[in-house]
Amino acid sequence: MRFTSLDAVASFLEALPPRPHRRIIGIAGQPGAGKSTFAEKLSTRMGWALLPMDGFHLAQARLVELGRRDRMGAPDTFDVPELVQTLADLRVSRGPVFAPSFDRSNEESTPNAIEIQPERDVVLEGNYLLCDEGGWREVAPLLDTVFYIELDNAARQSRLIERHERFGKSPEAARNWAFGPDEANAALIAGTARRADHIVQLD
């Protein structure tokens, strides 16, 4: 199914039959597509918990040790087993589940910063929810539904550059990152769109 607004997605979710256990939906898409903002607004509208994938970034020191710091944000710069375990816990836990958050000002994760109560459904947002390499294939089966966010490439890249500048990169560094590591990741993610249950086309 294809949607063109948050209201349409929310109405679709509100019309779903109740489940005996929590519902976990995914919001996937390329860097700069607007999935984080969309997921935040949707979780507020629905009264659901928000779980950003960025919290599962590997620590800066670990990325340096692995030689991956210059492409932070690539699929192998996340702690995928921790994400999978968190989702598995959300499926079975009768108590609160804790997850890490991410601070863009220093690009580090904070363990156990997000507390998800047992009665709350969850919106998980992230780039690689539909990927099938490097352990990511274990994520989608733990989700009930995945929405893939689409946005015009020029608008998406412009947003990325602005975001990088806002968090401290020079204009030149922001463009280099947006058209370098970000665009390499975007190409990979675009190939996963066909696995989504629904497409959300944004302006």
N, C-alpha and C positions, 0 to 999 in steps of 0.2 A: 504494500500500500504506500502511496505517496502523499505527504502532507506539505503544507506551505506555511504553517504558523504554529506557534506554541499552543494557542487555544485549541486548535484542531487535535493536536497530540494529547493534550490534557483531557479533552472530551472523550477521545478514544479510550484512554486509560480509565477514566471514571466509569465508562460503560462496561468494562470487563467484569465478569462474574467474580465474586469474592473467592479467595483461596484460603485453605486451612493454615498455610504457612506464609511467611513473608514473601512478597514479590520483589525480585531484583531485576531492574531493567538497565540496559546499557545505552549510553550516548557516545557514539564513535564518530571519527572524522579526522580530516587532515589538520595540521597545525594552522591556527589562525582562522579556522572555519566558523568559530563561534560556539563550539560545543560546550565549553566551560560555562559561558554566560547562559546558554540555553538550558543546561542541566541545573544550574543554580536557580533560575526562574521557575523551571518545572518542578523542582523539589519543593520550593516555597509554595507554589500553587497547589501541589498535591498534599503538602504536609508530610513529605517523605524525607528520609535522611539522605544527605549528599555525600558521596564517597569519590573524591577525585583520585585518578590514577597517579597523579604527580607525586603524591605522598610516598609512593613506592620507588622513587628514584634511589639509586645507590648513592652512598655518601661520596662527597667530592674526593676525599682521600682514597677511597676504594677505586673510583674512576681513574684517578691518576696512577694508582698501582697497576691497574689493568691496561693502561694506555688508551683509555676511551674518553678522557675528559674533553677532547676537542670535538667530540660528536655527541655530547650529552643530549639525551632525548631520543636516541636511537633505541631500537627494541632491546638490545643487549645491555642497556645502561639502567635497567630497572630490576628490582628484586621480584621477579615473576613468581617464584615459589611462595613468597610471603603474600602476594596478592591472591594467589590461588587458595592458600590456606585461609586467608581472611574471608573469602567468598564461601568456602566450604563451612567455616564456622558460622557464618550468617545463615546458612541453610539449616543448621541443626541446633544452634545454641538456644537455650531457654533463658539466658541472661544477657547482659550487655556484651557487645563485641567492640573491641578497641582497634583503631587503625591509625596510621601515621598521616600527618598533614605535611604540606610543602610550603616553605617560605621563599618566595621569588626574590626577596631582597638579598638573601645570601645563598640561594639555590641549595638549601639543605632541608632534609626531612626532619620532622619532630615525631618521635615514636609515641604511639598511644594518645595522640592529641584529639582524635575524633572518637566519641563514644556513641554507639548506635544501640538504642534500646530494643528489646526483643519484639515489641509490638509494631515497630516501624518498618515500612517497606523502604527500598533503597534505590537511589539513582546513582549508578556508577558511570563516570565519564572518563574517556581516555582515547588515545590515538589507536591503540593496537588491540582492541577488544576482539577484533575479528581475524587477527593474524593466526597463522597455523604453524609458525616456526619458533624454535627456541623456548618451548614451554608455553607459549601463548595459546596454543590450541586447546589448553585445558580451561581457558577462561570462558569462552562462549557457552559450553555446555552447562555452566553454573548460572547462566542468565536466562530469564524467562523470555525476554524480547530485546532486540537490539535495533535502535534507530541510528541511521547513518546521516550525518549532517553534510549537506552540499552547499557550497558557496562559490561564486565566480572567482577564478584564480587571481585576477588582478586585485579584487577587493580583499581577498584572503591574504595575499602577500603584503599589501599595504598595511593591513592590520598587524601583521607580524612585525614589520619594520617599526611601526609606532610603538608596539609593546616592548620590543627590545630596547628602544631608546628610552622609554619610560622607566625601565629598570636598570639604566645606567650605561648601556652601550653607546658608543659614538655613532653618528649617522652612518659612517662607512662600515663600522663593525656590525651594526644592525643589518645593513643590506647584505653584507657578506654572509652573515649567519642565516638570514632568511632565504637567500638564494643558494646557500651551500648545504649545511646539515639539514635545515628545515625542509628544503625542497627535495632532498634525497629521501627523507622520511615520508614526505607527502606522496611521492611517486609509489612507494611501497604500500601506503595506506589506501591509495586510490584503487589498487588491485584487490582490496578486500571488500569493497562496497557491495559486490554481488552476493556476499554472504549475509548481508543485513536482512532483517525481517521487514523493515520499513525504511523509506528514504524521506528526509525532511529537506526540502529545497528552500533556502533562505535568500533574501534579497541583499 
